[in-house]
Amino acid sequence: MAQQTARHWHPPAAYLYTLHLDGPSLAWEYLRRNPDYGRDWRRHRSRPVGNPGTRWGMRWLENPARDARDAQPDWLPDPDNLVLVLPDTDTSNEAQPFRLWLFPGHKRLTYDGKRLLLTSNHLGRVLRMAISIALEDGMAYAYAVRAGENLRERWRAIETVLAMLNTAEEGRSAVVRRRPGRAPMLHMRTLQALDGTLAGASQREVAQVLFGAGTVAERWHDDSDLRAQVRRLIRRGQAFMGGAYRQLLQIGTTEQGR
């Protein structure tokens, strides 16, 4: 089985896009690999009964064939970095008119029955907004976050949005993407190791793809650090796929690589 499916998990280049994903996008990458989730999706697609999405922390099921670049999962509860966009009653000259398509980046837009969900990728960052359906084009608008224990973290999400929009307004389109840190690299390797395991590859085969056949020949034995590292990557991937992906919806967990 590992040989038959080698094409989709052997090339490291196939995982480079994961280096610039935020927490909710990474959560989706882990969840869509869960075989039980895939079965729920197929069953619900052939016979739509009830709402199995709540089992997975979603308002509805998203197609697991779509990776984070194309999918638009609607998480329940909302991720910490979701910014609310509401009508503003301010009619002063300083009020900014709402222009949906002026927001920068590659955009995805969906309607969940109550609001418009906007996801935009711009300069290596992800912009997430929940836009009130009461807000019309040209109206004054305001950003808001929900109160609660994570208020400070949610407010930082608004600061990130403002920084992104300011960059776009000033025309700094040539800004280079941020260099990925240790945590994104760890997630990339974890996803690749998880895919290898799901494809039926042994731990040694996973190690050969991740670190090279030469390195494995020199360092692979029962008590080697390399073998322990591969085991940790696989266990980590299985844990995120099995439910720990929900942690990635909270601000801070992605950067810390939990």
C-alpha positions in Angstrom: 0.0 0.0 0.0 2.9 2.4 0.8 4.3 1.9 -2.7 0.9 2.5 -4.4 0.3 5.8 -2.6 3.9 7.1 -2.5 3.1 9.9 -4.9 1.0 11.9 -2.5 3.2 11.8 0.6 6.8 11.4 -0.6 7.5 14.8 -2.2 8.2 17.4 0.6 7.2 20.2 -1.9 3.6 18.9 -1.6 3.5 20.1 2.0 5.2 23.5 1.6 1.8 25.3 1.6 1.2 24.2 5.2 4.1 26.4 6.4 1.9 29.5 6.0 -1.3 28.2 7.5 -2.8 29.6 10.7 -4.2 27.4 13.5 -7.8 26.8 12.1 -6.3 25.9 8.7 -3.9 23.4 10.4 -6.8 22.0 12.4 -8.6 21.3 9.1 -5.5 19.6 7.6 -5.5 17.2 10.6 -9.2 16.6 10.7 -9.6 15.9 7.0 -7.2 13.0 7.3 -9.3 11.3 10.0 -10.9 8.1 8.4 -14.0 8.4 10.7 -14.5 12.0 9.5 -14.3 10.8 5.9 -16.9 8.1 6.5 -19.2 10.7 8.1 -18.8 13.0 5.1 -19.6 10.2 2.6 -22.5 8.9 4.6 -24.0 12.4 5.0 -23.5 13.2 1.4 -25.4 10.1 0.2 -28.1 10.5 2.9 -28.3 13.9 4.5 -29.8 13.3 7.9 -29.3 15.5 11.0 -26.0 17.5 11.4 -23.0 15.2 12.1 -20.7 18.3 11.9 -21.2 19.1 15.6 -19.5 15.8 16.5 -16.3 17.3 14.9 -16.7 20.9 16.2 -18.2 22.2 13.0 -21.5 23.8 11.9 -21.5 21.6 8.8 -19.2 19.0 7.2 -16.6 20.2 4.7 -15.3 18.0 1.9 -12.1 16.2 3.2 -10.8 16.1 -0.4 -10.2 19.9 -0.2 -7.0 21.0 1.5 -6.8 24.2 3.5 -6.2 26.3 0.4 -9.7 25.6 -0.9 -11.8 24.4 2.0 -13.9 26.7 4.2 -14.7 24.9 7.4 -17.1 26.6 9.7 -15.8 25.9 13.2 -18.0 25.7 16.3 -17.2 27.6 18.4 -15.5 30.3 16.3 -11.7 30.4 16.2 -10.0 33.0 18.4 -8.6 34.8 15.4 -12.1 35.4 13.8 -12.8 39.1 13.6 -16.4 40.3 13.6 -17.3 43.1 11.0 -20.5 45.0 11.9 -22.4 48.1 10.8 -21.3 51.3 12.5 -23.8 54.0 13.3 -21.1 56.6 13.0 -21.9 59.0 10.2 -18.9 61.3 10.5 -16.6 62.0 7.6 -14.0 59.8 9.1 -16.2 56.7 8.9 -14.7 54.2 6.4 -17.1 52.7 3.8 -17.3 49.0 3.6 -15.9 47.5 0.4 -15.7 43.7 0.5 -13.6 43.2 -2.6 -11.0 45.7 -1.5 -9.8 43.4 1.2 -6.4 42.0 0.1 -5.4 38.5 -0.8 -6.9 35.4 -2.3 -10.4 35.3 -0.9 -12.9 32.6 -0.1 -16.5 33.6 0.9 -19.3 31.4 2.2 -22.7 32.0 3.9 -23.6 30.0 6.9 -27.3 31.2 7.1 -26.5 34.0 9.5 -23.3 35.8 8.3 -20.7 35.8 5.5 -17.5 34.1 6.4 -14.4 35.6 4.6 -11.0 33.9 4.6 -8.2 35.7 2.8 -4.5 34.7 2.4 -2.2 37.7 2.0 1.6 37.9 2.4 1.8 34.7 4.3 -0.9 35.6 6.7 -4.5 34.5 7.0 -7.4 37.0 7.5 -10.6 35.6 8.9 -13.8 37.7 9.2 -17.4 37.1 10.0 -19.4 39.8 8.2 -22.9 40.7 9.4 -25.5 40.4 6.7 -26.9 43.8 7.9 -23.7 45.4 6.5 -24.1 46.6 3.0 -21.5 47.9 0.5 -20.6 51.5 1.2 -21.9 51.5 4.8 -19.7 52.5 7.7 -18.4 49.5 9.6 -16.5 48.5 12.7 -14.3 45.6 13.9 -15.3 43.7 17.0 -14.3 40.7 19.1 -16.2 38.6 21.6 -15.7 39.2 25.3 -14.5 36.3 27.4 -11.4 34.7 28.8 -9.4 35.1 25.6 -10.3 38.7 25.0 -6.6 39.8 24.9 -5.7 37.1 22.4 -8.8 38.0 20.3 -7.8 41.7 20.3 -4.4 40.7 19.0 -6.2 39.2 16.1 -7.7 42.5 15.2 -4.3 44.1 15.4 -3.1 41.5 12.9 -5.9 42.4 10.6 -5.3 46.1 10.8 -1.6 45.5 10.1 -2.4 43.5 7.1 -4.9 46.0 5.7 -2.4 48.9 6.3 0.2 47.0 4.3 -2.2 46.6 1.4 -3.4 50.2 1.5 0.2 51.4 1.4 0.9 49.3 -1.7 3.6 47.2 -0.1 2.9 44.3 -2.3 6.5 43.3 -2.6 6.8 42.5 1.1 8.4 39.1 1.5 6.6 36.4 3.4 7.6 35.8 7.0 10.2 33.0 7.3 8.5 29.9 8.8 9.5 29.2 12.4 10.1 25.9 14.2 6.4 25.2 14.9 5.3 25.4 11.2 8.2 23.1 10.2 7.2 20.7 12.9 3.6 20.7 11.7 4.7 20.1 8.1 6.8 17.1 9.1 4.0 15.8 11.3 1.5 15.9 8.5 3.9 14.1 6.1 4.7 11.4 8.7 0.9 11.0 9.4 0.2 10.6 5.7 2.9 8.0 5.4 1.4 6.0 8.3 -2.1 6.3 6.9 -0.7 5.0 3.6 0.6 1.9 5.4 4.3 2.8 5.5 6.5 1.5 8.3 8.3 3.9 10.7 11.6 3.2 8.9 10.0 4.0 5.6 8.6 7.3 7.0 12.1 8.1 8.3 13.7 7.5 4.9 11.3 9.9 3.2 11.7 12.6 5.9 15.5 12.3 6.6 17.0 10.4 3.7 18.0 6.8 3.2 21.6 7.6 4.1 20.8 9.1 7.4 18.5 6.2 8.3 21.2 3.6 7.3 23.6 5.4 9.8 21.3 6.2 12.7 18.4 3.8 12.7 18.5 1.2 15.5 16.3 0.2 18.4 17.4 3.0 20.8 18.3 5.7 18.3 17.2 9.3 18.7 16.1 9.2 15.0 13.7 6.4 15.7 12.3 8.1 18.7 11.8 11.3 16.7 9.8 9.5 14.1 7.7 7.8 16.7 6.9 11.2 18.3 6.0 12.7 14.9 3.5 9.9 14.2 2.0 10.0 17.7 1.7 13.7 17.5 -0.1 13.5 14.1 -2.4 10.8 15.3 -3.3 12.9 18.4 -4.1 16.0 16.4 -6.1 14.0 13.9 -8.0 12.3 16.7 -9.3 15.4 18.4 -6.4 17.6 19.5 -6.9 19.7 16.4 -9.4 21.6 18.4 -6.5 23.2 20.3 -5.3 24.8 17.1 -8.4 27.0 17.0 -7.0 28.9 20.0 -4.5 31.7 19.5 -1.0 30.7 20.7 -1.1 27.0 20.3 0.1 27.1 16.7 3.2 29.2 17.5 4.1 27.0 20.5 3.7 23.9 18.4 1.5 22.1 20.9 
